[in-house]
Amino acid sequence: MRGNSPTSKAIKKFILHLHPHKIDRRAIVFTRTFGLGGIAALLFFILFITGMMLRFVYVPSAGQAYDSILVIKNEIIFGNLLRNLHYWSAMLLVIVAFLHLVRVFYSQSLFYERRKNWIYGLLLMFLVVSSNFTGYLLPWDQLSYWAVTIMTNLLSYIPLVGNGLADMVRDGTTVNERTLLRFYHFHTGLLPLIMVILMTIHFWLVRKAGGVALPETDEKTSKVAVHPHLIYKEAVVALCLILALLLFSMFVDAPLMDKAKPAVSPNPSKAPWYFMGFQELLMHVHPLFSSFLIPLSVISFLAAIPFFNYSHLKPGRWFYSKNGKTITIASGIFAFAYTFLFIILSDKVFDFNHWFAAWPIINSTGIIPTLLYWGPVFGFMYFLNKKLKALRIEKVIGWVTVIFMAYITMMLIGSFLRGEGMQLIF
Ligand code: HEM
C-alpha cells in the first residue's frame, strides 16, 4: 500500500482520530499502560478477521461441527494456522484484558471522570469471557462439551432462577445440538456486535477524560505530537504481537480431543481454565456460595470501588503510596499461601458434612467453610491495616489483592494440581 493512497490516508485518519493531536510526554512511556488496552483492541481485531474466515468452512451442527474443524485443520491450506491464530488470540485476550484491568486498578485510574469507564470495562471483561466461553463449545469435542456442561450446571445453583437460566442458556436440560447453534450465534453475531459498541464508548470516554490518568506533579511537563511519537510506538508493539502470535500458532496447535460423547465424560472433566477457580471453589463450599453468593459479592464490590467515599485520592499514582505497595505485596503473599493451605486442609482434613451431619447442609458445607476461610483473612487484614495505619483506599487495594490472588491460586490448583477424579496430585 502506497503511503499516500486514499486507503492509507483513511487508515491514518482513523488511527489519529482515536488520539488527541498532542499528548503529555509522560503518557507515552511504555510502563504507564504497558500498551495493554491497545493490545486488547488489536487482539479483538485479529479475532474478528480470523473468525470471519473460519466461518466459511465451520458448520454449526452437532453432526458436522467436529468434522468441519478436521477439514479446517487438515485439508484447507493454512487452515490449521488460521484456527491456531484464532484460538491463541482468544486465550491471550482473556489474559490481556485482565492485566489491563489490573493495571487500571493499581495505577489508580478508575476514579472521578473515569468511574463510568471502569463500569464499561467490567462489562467488556464479562463480554470477553462470554465470547471465549461460547467459542469454546464450537469444536464439539470431549473437552468443549464437558467444560460447557460443568459451567452450565453451575448456573443452575443460582436461587430461584438458576434452573430456568441454565435451561435457557442450553436451550434444554443438557448441552445439545440447539446449545451449539445458540452459542454459535452469540459467538459470531451478538457478542462481537455489543463489544464493538462498548469498545467505541470505552475509547471515547478515555479521550473525554483527557487521555490516560497521570499523577499530579509540581514539575513542568511538556506535550509531544501523537504522530509520530505515540503512533510509531503503537506500531512496534502491534507488529511484535502479530509476529509472536504467528510464530506461536505455527508451532503450537489449539487442543482438539475426540468428538463429543454426551454419554461418556472424560476423567477429570474440567471447566475452561479461566473458570477453574469456580470449579475449585465448588469442591470446598456449597454451590449456592460458589456459584452465586461469592461471585455476586465480588462483582458488586469491584463495581462499587470508585464510588466509595475516600478522604484523598491520587489518580495515576501506582499503588497510591508506599504503604499501598507494602499492603499489596503482604496481602498477595498471604492470600496465596493461605488459600493453598486451606485447599489442602479442606481436601485432606475437613469433613464438615460428617462432623456436622445433624445440621442443614447449607450450614455445614456453606457457612462454616466460608467463615473458616474468611475469619483468618479478616484477622490478617485487620492487623496489617492497623499496623500500617492504612487509609480507606489502601485497605481497598489490599482487599482487591486478596480477591485476585485467591482466585488465581484456585485457578492454578484446579488447572495443574488436579488429576483423575479431581484428586490433588503434586
Ligand atoms: C476488550 C477489552 C478492552 C479494551 C479493548 C480496552 C481498551 C482500552 C484502551 C485502548 C485504553 C487506553 C489506555 C490503555 O491502553 O490502557 C483503556 C483505558 C481504560 N480502560 Fe480499558 N479496555 C478493555 C477492557 C477494560 C477492562 C476489563 C477494564 C476494567 C474493568 C477497563 C477499564 C479502563 C479504564 C478505567 C481506562 C482509563 C484508564 C486511564 O485513564 O488510565 N478496560 N482501555
Boltz pocket constraint, residues with backbone or C-beta under 6 A from the ligand:
constraints:
  - pocket:
      binder: B
      contacts: [[A, 33], [A, 35], [A, 36], [A, 37], [A, 38], [A, 40], [A, 41], [A, 44], [A, 97], [A, 98], [A, 100], [A, 101], [A, 104], [A, 109], [A, 110], [A, 114], [A, 117], [A, 118], [A, 119], [A, 120], [A, 121], [A, 122], [A, 123], [A, 124], [A, 125], [A, 128], [A, 199], [A, 202], [A, 206], [A, 209], [A, 211], [A, 212], [A, 213]]
      max_distance: 6.0
